[in-house]
Amino acid sequence: MAKTAPKTFEAALDELEKLVADLESGSLPLADSLAAYKRGAELLKYAQGELAQVEQQVRVLEGDVLKPFKQE
């Protein structure tokens, strides 16, 4: 059964961090490791899409010019 898309960017990152920890532990059986890897790829694609949308919104707000962030 396929999992649904995460509700938020933050939820995707949380789930991805948990998957990475599980994979790095080496305690998952091979089939579960493969499923975790596939889910991780889905979450990464979702997160990259969300970041691309935010970047596009920033470009619009900044007149299509991304500026370096200056911390005050």
PDB file with one MODEL, atoms N, CA, C and O in Angstrom:
MODEL        1
ATOM      1  N   MET A   1       0.846  -1.180   0.000  1.00  0.00           N
ATOM      2  CA  MET A   1       0.000   0.000   0.000  1.00  0.00           C
ATOM      3  C   MET A   1       0.888   1.239   0.000  1.00  0.00           C
ATOM      4  O   MET A   1       1.722   1.405   0.890  1.00  0.00           O
ATOM      5  N   ALA A   2       0.716   2.100  -0.982  1.00  0.00           N
ATOM      6  CA  ALA A   2       1.541   3.296  -1.108  1.00  0.00           C
ATOM      7  C   ALA A   2       1.107   4.358  -0.108  1.00  0.00           C
ATOM      8  O   ALA A   2      -0.083   4.550   0.146  1.00  0.00           O
ATOM      9  N   LYS A   3       2.089   5.034   0.447  1.00  0.00           N
ATOM     10  CA  LYS A   3       1.786   6.118   1.368  1.00  0.00           C
ATOM     11  C   LYS A   3       1.429   7.357   0.573  1.00  0.00           C
ATOM     12  O   LYS A   3       1.845   7.527  -0.573  1.00  0.00           O
ATOM     13  N   THR A   4       0.661   8.204   1.195  1.00  0.00           N
ATOM     14  CA  THR A   4       0.247   9.438   0.543  1.00  0.00           C
ATOM     15  C   THR A   4       1.339  10.486   0.660  1.00  0.00           C
ATOM     16  O   THR A   4       2.303  10.324   1.409  1.00  0.00           O
ATOM     17  N   ALA A   5       1.169  11.562  -0.095  1.00  0.00           N
ATOM     18  CA  ALA A   5       2.107  12.676  -0.026  1.00  0.00           C
ATOM     19  C   ALA A   5       2.020  13.312   1.357  1.00  0.00           C
ATOM     20  O   ALA A   5       0.949  13.345   1.961  1.00  0.00           O
ATOM     21  N   PRO A   6       3.132  13.812   1.851  1.00  0.00           N
ATOM     22  CA  PRO A   6       3.091  14.473   3.156  1.00  0.00           C
ATOM     23  C   PRO A   6       2.237  15.728   3.093  1.00  0.00           C
ATOM     24  O   PRO A   6       2.040  16.304   2.023  1.00  0.00           O
ATOM     25  N   LYS A   7       1.731  16.149   4.244  1.00  0.00           N
ATOM     26  CA  LYS A   7       0.875  17.333   4.294  1.00  0.00           C
ATOM     27  C   LYS A   7       1.677  18.623   4.190  1.00  0.00           C
ATOM     28  O   LYS A   7       1.184  19.630   3.682  1.00  0.00           O
ATOM     29  N   THR A   8       2.916  18.587   4.674  1.00  0.00           N
ATOM     30  CA  THR A   8       3.747  19.786   4.660  1.00  0.00           C
ATOM     31  C   THR A   8       5.192  19.420   4.337  1.00  0.00           C
ATOM     32  O   THR A   8       5.591  18.258   4.410  1.00  0.00           O
ATOM     33  N   PHE A   9       5.958  20.442   3.980  1.00  0.00           N
ATOM     34  CA  PHE A   9       7.394  20.289   3.756  1.00  0.00           C
ATOM     35  C   PHE A   9       8.067  19.747   5.014  1.00  0.00           C
ATOM     36  O   PHE A   9       8.902  18.845   4.947  1.00  0.00           O
ATOM     37  N   GLU A  10       7.692  20.311   6.159  1.00  0.00           N
ATOM     38  CA  GLU A  10       8.281  19.890   7.430  1.00  0.00           C
ATOM     39  C   GLU A  10       7.971  18.432   7.749  1.00  0.00           C
ATOM     40  O   GLU A  10       8.820  17.713   8.276  1.00  0.00           O
ATOM     41  N   ALA A  11       6.755  17.999   7.430  1.00  0.00           N
ATOM     42  CA  ALA A  11       6.384  16.596   7.647  1.00  0.00           C
ATOM     43  C   ALA A  11       7.224  15.684   6.759  1.00  0.00           C
ATOM     44  O   ALA A  11       7.632  14.602   7.183  1.00  0.00           O
ATOM     45  N   ALA A  12       7.482  16.122   5.528  1.00  0.00           N
ATOM     46  CA  ALA A  12       8.322  15.340   4.622  1.00  0.00           C
ATOM     47  C   ALA A  12       9.733  15.215   5.177  1.00  0.00           C
ATOM     48  O   ALA A  12      10.319  14.133   5.143  1.00  0.00           O
ATOM     49  N   LEU A  13      10.284  16.311   5.687  1.00  0.00           N
ATOM     50  CA  LEU A  13      11.632  16.270   6.258  1.00  0.00           C
ATOM     51  C   LEU A  13      11.697  15.363   7.479  1.00  0.00           C
ATOM     52  O   LEU A  13      12.652  14.601   7.637  1.00  0.00           O
ATOM     53  N   ASP A  14      10.690  15.439   8.341  1.00  0.00           N
ATOM     54  CA  ASP A  14      10.654  14.581   9.529  1.00  0.00           C
ATOM     55  C   ASP A  14      10.646  13.103   9.137  1.00  0.00           C
ATOM     56  O   ASP A  14      11.405  12.298   9.678  1.00  0.00           O
ATOM     57  N   GLU A  15       9.782  12.765   8.196  1.00  0.00           N
ATOM     58  CA  GLU A  15       9.698  11.366   7.768  1.00  0.00           C
ATOM     59  C   GLU A  15      10.994  10.933   7.095  1.00  0.00           C
ATOM     60  O   GLU A  15      11.462   9.815   7.310  1.00  0.00           O
ATOM     61  N   LEU A  16      11.571  11.804   6.291  1.00  0.00           N
ATOM     62  CA  LEU A  16      12.819  11.488   5.609  1.00  0.00           C
ATOM     63  C   LEU A  16      13.947  11.255   6.615  1.00  0.00           C
ATOM     64  O   LEU A  16      14.741  10.328   6.450  1.00  0.00           O
ATOM     65  N   GLU A  17      14.024  12.083   7.647  1.00  0.00           N
ATOM     66  CA  GLU A  17      15.049  11.906   8.680  1.00  0.00           C
ATOM     67  C   GLU A  17      14.897  10.557   9.383  1.00  0.00           C
ATOM     68  O   GLU A  17      15.890   9.889   9.672  1.00  0.00           O
ATOM     69  N   LYS A  18      13.664  10.163   9.655  1.00  0.00           N
ATOM     70  CA  LYS A  18      13.422   8.873  10.300  1.00  0.00           C
ATOM     71  C   LYS A  18      13.827   7.712   9.390  1.00  0.00           C
ATOM     72  O   LYS A  18      14.410   6.727   9.842  1.00  0.00           O
ATOM     73  N   LEU A  19      13.510   7.845   8.109  1.00  0.00           N
ATOM     74  CA  LEU A  19      13.890   6.799   7.161  1.00  0.00           C
ATOM     75  C   LEU A  19      15.405   6.665   7.069  1.00  0.00           C
ATOM     76  O   LEU A  19      15.936   5.554   7.055  1.00  0.00           O
ATOM     77  N   VAL A  20      16.090   7.785   7.007  1.00  0.00           N
ATOM     78  CA  VAL A  20      17.554   7.760   6.930  1.00  0.00           C
ATOM     79  C   VAL A  20      18.134   7.090   8.173  1.00  0.00           C
ATOM     80  O   VAL A  20      19.050   6.274   8.070  1.00  0.00           O
ATOM     81  N   ALA A  21      17.606   7.430   9.341  1.00  0.00           N
ATOM     82  CA  ALA A  21      18.085   6.813  10.582  1.00  0.00           C
ATOM     83  C   ALA A  21      17.866   5.302  10.551  1.00  0.00           C
ATOM     84  O   ALA A  21      18.743   4.537  10.952  1.00  0.00           O
ATOM     85  N   ASP A  22      16.699   4.877  10.077  1.00  0.00           N
ATOM     86  CA  ASP A  22      16.414   3.441   9.988  1.00  0.00           C
ATOM     87  C   ASP A  22      17.369   2.755   9.018  1.00  0.00           C
ATOM     88  O   ASP A  22      17.881   1.673   9.305  1.00  0.00           O
ATOM     89  N   LEU A  23      17.607   3.384   7.871  1.00  0.00           N
ATOM     90  CA  LEU A  23      18.514   2.804   6.880  1.00  0.00           C
ATOM     91  C   LEU A  23      19.940   2.743   7.411  1.00  0.00           C
ATOM     92  O   LEU A  23      20.637   1.748   7.215  1.00  0.00           O
ATOM     93  N   GLU A  24      20.372   3.800   8.079  1.00  0.00           N
ATOM     94  CA  GLU A  24      21.736   3.837   8.602  1.00  0.00           C
ATOM     95  C   GLU A  24      21.949   2.849   9.742  1.00  0.00           C
ATOM     96  O   GLU A  24      23.074   2.410   9.980  1.00  0.00           O
ATOM     97  N   SER A  25      20.880   2.498  10.447  1.00  0.00           N
ATOM     98  CA  SER A  25      21.017   1.559  11.561  1.00  0.00           C
ATOM     99  C   SER A  25      21.397   0.160  11.084  1.00  0.00           C
ATOM    100  O   SER A  25      22.005  -0.614  11.822  1.00  0.00           O
ATOM    101  N   GLY A  26      21.035  -0.150   9.854  1.00  0.00           N
ATOM    102  CA  GLY A  26      21.342  -1.470   9.309  1.00  0.00           C
ATOM    103  C   GLY A  26      20.471  -2.576   9.851  1.00  0.00           C
ATOM    104  O   GLY A  26      20.751  -3.753   9.622  1.00  0.00           O
ATOM    105  N   SER A  27      19.414  -2.222  10.569  1.00  0.00           N
ATOM    106  CA  SER A  27      18.573  -3.247  11.197  1.00  0.00           C
ATOM    107  C   SER A  27      17.384  -3.666  10.342  1.00  0.00           C
ATOM    108  O   SER A  27      16.664  -4.597  10.702  1.00  0.00           O
ATOM    109  N   LEU A  28      17.169  -2.995   9.217  1.00  0.00           N
ATOM    110  CA  LEU A  28      16.021  -3.336   8.372  1.00  0.00           C
ATOM    111  C   LEU A  28      16.348  -4.515   7.459  1.00  0.00           C
ATOM    112  O   LEU A  28      17.459  -4.608   6.937  1.00  0.00           O
ATOM    113  N   PRO A  29      15.390  -5.410   7.265  1.00  0.00           N
ATOM    114  CA  PRO A  29      15.574  -6.458   6.257  1.00  0.00           C
ATOM    115  C   PRO A  29      15.687  -5.811   4.867  1.00  0.00           C
ATOM    116  O   PRO A  29      15.273  -4.669   4.670  1.00  0.00           O
ATOM    117  N   LEU A  30      16.239  -6.540   3.932  1.00  0.00           N
ATOM    118  CA  LEU A  30      16.494  -6.015   2.592  1.00  0.00           C
ATOM    119  C   LEU A  30      15.236  -5.436   1.939  1.00  0.00           C
ATOM    120  O   LEU A  30      15.283  -4.341   1.378  1.00  0.00           O
ATOM    121  N   ALA A  31      14.122  -6.153   2.006  1.00  0.00           N
ATOM    122  CA  ALA A  31      12.885  -5.674   1.376  1.00  0.00           C
ATOM    123  C   ALA A  31      12.414  -4.364   2.016  1.00  0.00           C
ATOM    124  O   ALA A  31      11.949  -3.461   1.320  1.00  0.00           O
ATOM    125  N   ASP A  32      12.536  -4.267   3.329  1.00  0.00           N
ATOM    126  CA  ASP A  32      12.143  -3.036   4.022  1.00  0.00           C
ATOM    127  C   ASP A  32      13.096  -1.894   3.698  1.00  0.00           C
ATOM    128  O   ASP A  32      12.672  -0.743   3.590  1.00  0.00           O
ATOM    129  N   SER A  33      14.369  -2.201   3.544  1.00  0.00           N
ATOM    130  CA  SER A  33      15.345  -1.181   3.155  1.00  0.00           C
ATOM    131  C   SER A  33      15.016  -0.621   1.780  1.00  0.00           C
ATOM    132  O   SER A  33      15.095   0.587   1.558  1.00  0.00           O
ATOM    133  N   LEU A  34      14.650  -1.499   0.865  1.00  0.00           N
ATOM    134  CA  LEU A  34      14.281  -1.051  -0.478  1.00  0.00           C
ATOM    135  C   LEU A  34      13.026  -0.185  -0.435  1.00  0.00           C
ATOM    136  O   LEU A  34      12.960   0.839  -1.115  1.00  0.00           O
ATOM    137  N   ALA A  35      12.041  -0.580   0.350  1.00  0.00           N
ATOM    138  CA  ALA A  35      10.814   0.204   0.481  1.00  0.00           C
ATOM    139  C   ALA A  35      11.114   1.559   1.110  1.00  0.00           C
ATOM    140  O   ALA A  35      10.551   2.571   0.692  1.00  0.00           O
ATOM    141  N   ALA A  36      11.995   1.592   2.113  1.00  0.00           N
ATOM    142  CA  ALA A  36      12.371   2.849   2.757  1.00  0.00           C
ATOM    143  C   ALA A  36      13.102   3.750   1.768  1.00  0.00           C
ATOM    144  O   ALA A  36      12.884   4.962   1.750  1.00  0.00           O
ATOM    145  N   TYR A  37      13.959   3.169   0.955  1.00  0.00           N
ATOM    146  CA  TYR A  37      14.691   3.940  -0.052  1.00  0.00           C
ATOM    147  C   TYR A  37      13.720   4.557  -1.062  1.00  0.00           C
ATOM    148  O   TYR A  37      13.839   5.730  -1.413  1.00  0.00           O
ATOM    149  N   LYS A  38      12.761   3.753  -1.522  1.00  0.00           N
ATOM    150  CA  LYS A  38      11.766   4.257  -2.475  1.00  0.00           C
ATOM    151  C   LYS A  38      10.942   5.384  -1.870  1.00  0.00           C
ATOM    152  O   LYS A  38      10.700   6.401  -2.519  1.00  0.00           O
ATOM    153  N   ARG A  39      10.512   5.201  -0.626  1.00  0.00           N
ATOM    154  CA  ARG A  39       9.735   6.255   0.051  1.00  0.00           C
ATOM    155  C   ARG A  39      10.587   7.512   0.226  1.00  0.00           C
ATOM    156  O   ARG A  39      10.098   8.630   0.060  1.00  0.00           O
ATOM    157  N   GLY A  40      11.844   7.325   0.556  1.00  0.00           N
ATOM    158  CA  GLY A  40      12.748   8.454   0.691  1.00  0.00           C
ATOM    159  C   GLY A  40      12.880   9.222  -0.614  1.00  0.00           C
ATOM    160  O   GLY A  40      12.920  10.452  -0.610  1.00  0.00           O
ATOM    161  N   ALA A  41      12.949   8.507  -1.726  1.00  0.00           N
ATOM    162  CA  ALA A  41      13.036   9.158  -3.034  1.00  0.00           C
ATOM    163  C   ALA A  41      11.762   9.964  -3.315  1.00  0.00           C
ATOM    164  O   ALA A  41      11.829  11.060  -3.871  1.00  0.00           O
ATOM    165  N   GLU A  42      10.609   9.423  -2.934  1.00  0.00           N
ATOM    166  CA  GLU A  42       9.342  10.145  -3.105  1.00  0.00           C
ATOM    167  C   GLU A  42       9.320  11.418  -2.257  1.00  0.00           C
ATOM    168  O   GLU A  42       8.910  12.482  -2.721  1.00  0.00           O
ATOM    169  N   LEU A  43       9.768  11.287  -1.013  1.00  0.00           N
ATOM    170  CA  LEU A  43       9.784  12.437  -0.107  1.00  0.00           C
ATOM    171  C   LEU A  43      10.756  13.501  -0.593  1.00  0.00           C
ATOM    172  O   LEU A  43      10.468  14.695  -0.502  1.00  0.00           O
ATOM    173  N   LEU A  44      11.896  13.081  -1.105  1.00  0.00           N
ATOM    174  CA  LEU A  44      12.879  14.023  -1.629  1.00  0.00           C
ATOM    175  C   LEU A  44      12.312  14.781  -2.827  1.00  0.00           C
ATOM    176  O   LEU A  44      12.483  15.995  -2.939  1.00  0.00           O
ATOM    177  N   LYS A  45      11.642  14.064  -3.712  1.00  0.00           N
ATOM    178  CA  LYS A  45      11.029  14.704  -4.875  1.00  0.00           C
ATOM    179  C   LYS A  45       9.968  15.718  -4.436  1.00  0.00           C
ATOM    180  O   LYS A  45       9.891  16.816  -4.987  1.00  0.00           O
ATOM    181  N   TYR A  46       9.159  15.350  -3.451  1.00  0.00           N
ATOM    182  CA  TYR A  46       8.138  16.262  -2.921  1.00  0.00           C
ATOM    183  C   TYR A  46       8.796  17.511  -2.337  1.00  0.00           C
ATOM    184  O   TYR A  46       8.388  18.631  -2.642  1.00  0.00           O
ATOM    185  N   ALA A  47       9.818  17.316  -1.496  1.00  0.00           N
ATOM    186  CA  ALA A  47      10.486  18.453  -0.849  1.00  0.00           C
ATOM    187  C   ALA A  47      11.142  19.362  -1.879  1.00  0.00           C
ATOM    188  O   ALA A  47      11.079  20.584  -1.750  1.00  0.00           O
ATOM    189  N   GLN A  48      11.765  18.792  -2.888  1.00  0.00           N
ATOM    190  CA  GLN A  48      12.389  19.600  -3.933  1.00  0.00           C
ATOM    191  C   GLN A  48      11.343  20.404  -4.699  1.00  0.00           C
ATOM    192  O   GLN A  48      11.586  21.553  -5.069  1.00  0.00           O
ATOM    193  N   GLY A  49      10.195  19.807  -4.933  1.00  0.00           N
ATOM    194  CA  GLY A  49       9.106  20.519  -5.600  1.00  0.00           C
ATOM    195  C   GLY A  49       8.596  21.686  -4.776  1.00  0.00           C
ATOM    196  O   GLY A  49       8.337  22.769  -5.302  1.00  0.00           O
ATOM    197  N   GLU A  50       8.454  21.452  -3.470  1.00  0.00           N
ATOM    198  CA  GLU A  50       8.011  22.530  -2.574  1.00  0.00           C
ATOM    199  C   GLU A  50       9.024  23.669  -2.565  1.00  0.00           C
ATOM    200  O   GLU A  50       8.645  24.839  -2.616  1.00  0.00           O
ATOM    201  N   LEU A  51      10.304  23.332  -2.501  1.00  0.00           N
ATOM    202  CA  LEU A  51      11.347  24.362  -2.504  1.00  0.00           C
ATOM    203  C   LEU A  51      11.348  25.141  -3.822  1.00  0.00           C
ATOM    204  O   LEU A  51      11.545  26.356  -3.826  1.00  0.00           O
ATOM    205  N   ALA A  52      11.132  24.453  -4.925  1.00  0.00           N
ATOM    206  CA  ALA A  52      11.091  25.119  -6.227  1.00  0.00           C
ATOM    207  C   ALA A  52       9.923  26.103  -6.291  1.00  0.00           C
ATOM    208  O   ALA A  52      10.060  27.194  -6.844  1.00  0.00           O
ATOM    209  N   GLN A  53       8.777  25.721  -5.727  1.00  0.00           N
ATOM    210  CA  GLN A  53       7.621  26.624  -5.715  1.00  0.00           C
ATOM    211  C   GLN A  53       7.898  27.863  -4.874  1.00  0.00           C
ATOM    212  O   GLN A  53       7.545  28.977  -5.259  1.00  0.00           O
ATOM    213  N   VAL A  54       8.528  27.663  -3.731  1.00  0.00           N
ATOM    214  CA  VAL A  54       8.851  28.803  -2.869  1.00  0.00           C
ATOM    215  C   VAL A  54       9.865  29.702  -3.555  1.00  0.00           C
ATOM    216  O   VAL A  54       9.745  30.926  -3.509  1.00  0.00           O
ATOM    217  N   GLU A  55      10.863  29.100  -4.192  1.00  0.00           N
ATOM    218  CA  GLU A  55      11.859  29.900  -4.911  1.00  0.00           C
ATOM    219  C   GLU A  55      11.191  30.732  -6.004  1.00  0.00           C
ATOM    220  O   GLU A  55      11.540  31.896  -6.200  1.00  0.00           O
ATOM    221  N   GLN A  56      10.237  30.140  -6.713  1.00  0.00           N
ATOM    222  CA  GLN A  56       9.529  30.875  -7.759  1.00  0.00           C
ATOM    223  C   GLN A  56       8.742  32.042  -7.161  1.00  0.00           C
ATOM    224  O   GLN A  56       8.708  33.130  -7.735  1.00  0.00           O
ATOM    225  N   GLN A  57       8.124  31.819  -6.034  1.00  0.00           N
ATOM    226  CA  GLN A  57       7.379  32.900  -5.374  1.00  0.00           C
ATOM    227  C   GLN A  57       8.319  34.023  -4.948  1.00  0.00           C
ATOM    228  O   GLN A  57       7.980  35.200  -5.076  1.00  0.00           O
ATOM    229  N   VAL A  58       9.493  33.666  -4.444  1.00  0.00           N
ATOM    230  CA  VAL A  58      10.474  34.674  -4.045  1.00  0.00           C
ATOM    231  C   VAL A  58      10.947  35.447  -5.277  1.00  0.00           C
ATOM    232  O   VAL A  58      11.110  36.665  -5.220  1.00  0.00           O
ATOM    233  N   ARG A  59      11.165  34.751  -6.371  1.00  0.00           N
ATOM    234  CA  ARG A  59      11.580  35.424  -7.615  1.00  0.00           C
ATOM    235  C   ARG A  59      10.539  36.457  -8.045  1.00  0.00           C
ATOM    236  O   ARG A  59      10.886  37.563  -8.460  1.00  0.00           O
ATOM    237  N   VAL A  60       9.286  36.093  -7.946  1.00  0.00           N
ATOM    238  CA  VAL A  60       8.218  37.022  -8.322  1.00  0.00           C
ATOM    239  C   VAL A  60       8.244  38.234  -7.393  1.00  0.00           C
ATOM    240  O   VAL A  60       8.149  39.376  -7.843  1.00  0.00           O
ATOM    241  N   LEU A  61       8.373  37.974  -6.104  1.00  0.00           N
ATOM    242  CA  LEU A  61       8.391  39.061  -5.130  1.00  0.00           C
ATOM    243  C   LEU A  61       9.615  39.959  -5.280  1.00  0.00           C
ATOM    244  O   LEU A  61       9.548  41.156  -5.001  1.00  0.00           O
ATOM    245  N   GLU A  62      10.717  39.390  -5.714  1.00  0.00           N
ATOM    246  CA  GLU A  62      11.960  40.143  -5.849  1.00  0.00           C
ATOM    247  C   GLU A  62      12.195  40.619  -7.284  1.00  0.00           C
ATOM    248  O   GLU A  62      13.303  41.046  -7.611  1.00  0.00           O
ATOM    249  N   GLY A  63      11.196  40.556  -8.129  1.00  0.00           N
ATOM    250  CA  GLY A  63      11.355  41.008  -9.507  1.00  0.00           C
ATOM    251  C   GLY A  63      12.263  40.112 -10.322  1.00  0.00           C
ATOM    252  O   GLY A  63      13.045  40.604 -11.135  1.00  0.00           O
ATOM    253  N   ASP A  64      12.176  38.792 -10.118  1.00  0.00           N
ATOM    254  CA  ASP A  64      12.927  37.783 -10.859  1.00  0.00           C
ATOM    255  C   ASP A  64      14.433  37.836 -10.592  1.00  0.00           C
ATOM    256  O   ASP A  64      15.222  37.345 -11.400  1.00  0.00           O
ATOM    257  N   VAL A  65      14.833  38.427  -9.470  1.00  0.00           N
ATOM    258  CA  VAL A  65      16.254  38.464  -9.113  1.00  0.00           C
ATOM    259  C   VAL A  65      16.399  37.952  -7.675  1.00  0.00           C
ATOM    260  O   VAL A  65      15.953  38.596  -6.726  1.00  0.00           O
ATOM    261  N   LEU A  66      17.027  36.789  -7.537  1.00  0.00           N
ATOM    262  CA  LEU A  66      17.288  36.291  -6.192  1.00  0.00           C
ATOM    263  C   LEU A  66      18.489  37.032  -5.634  1.00  0.00           C
ATOM    264  O   LEU A  66      19.524  37.157  -6.289  1.00  0.00           O
ATOM    265  N   LYS A  67      18.334  37.512  -4.434  1.00  0.00           N
ATOM    266  CA  LYS A  67      19.403  38.281  -3.790  1.00  0.00           C
ATOM    267  C   LYS A  67      19.998  37.460  -2.648  1.00  0.00           C
ATOM    268  O   LYS A  67      19.290  36.663  -2.031  1.00  0.00           O
ATOM    269  N   PRO A  68      21.282  37.640  -2.357  1.00  0.00           N
ATOM    270  CA  PRO A  68      21.862  36.939  -1.213  1.00  0.00           C
ATOM    271  C   PRO A  68      21.195  37.366   0.080  1.00  0.00           C
ATOM    272  O   PRO A  68      20.846  38.534   0.256  1.00  0.00           O
ATOM    273  N   PHE A  69      21.026  36.440   0.958  1.00  0.00           N
ATOM    274  CA  PHE A  69      20.436  36.725   2.264  1.00  0.00           C
ATOM    275  C   PHE A  69      21.478  37.412   3.137  1.00  0.00           C
ATOM    276  O   PHE A  69      22.583  36.897   3.307  1.00  0.00           O
ATOM    277  N   LYS A  70      21.137  38.560   3.686  1.00  0.00           N
ATOM    278  CA  LYS A  70      22.054  39.276   4.570  1.00  0.00           C
ATOM    279  C   LYS A  70      21.447  39.280   5.971  1.00  0.00           C
ATOM    280  O   LYS A  70      20.396  39.872   6.216  1.00  0.00           O
ATOM    281  N   GLN A  71      22.134  38.608   6.867  1.00  0.00           N
ATOM    282  CA  GLN A  71      21.677  38.542   8.243  1.00  0.00           C
ATOM    283  C   GLN A  71      22.099  39.799   8.974  1.00  0.00           C
ATOM    284  O   GLN A  71      23.263  40.197   8.929  1.00  0.00           O
ATOM    285  N   GLU A  72      21.144  40.422   9.650  1.00  0.00           N
ATOM    286  CA  GLU A  72      21.445  41.688  10.333  1.00  0.00           C
ATOM    287  C   GLU A  72      21.747  41.490  11.788  1.00  0.00           C
ATOM    288  O   GLU A  72      22.020  42.457  12.499  1.00  0.00           O
TER     289      GLU A  72
ENDMDL
END
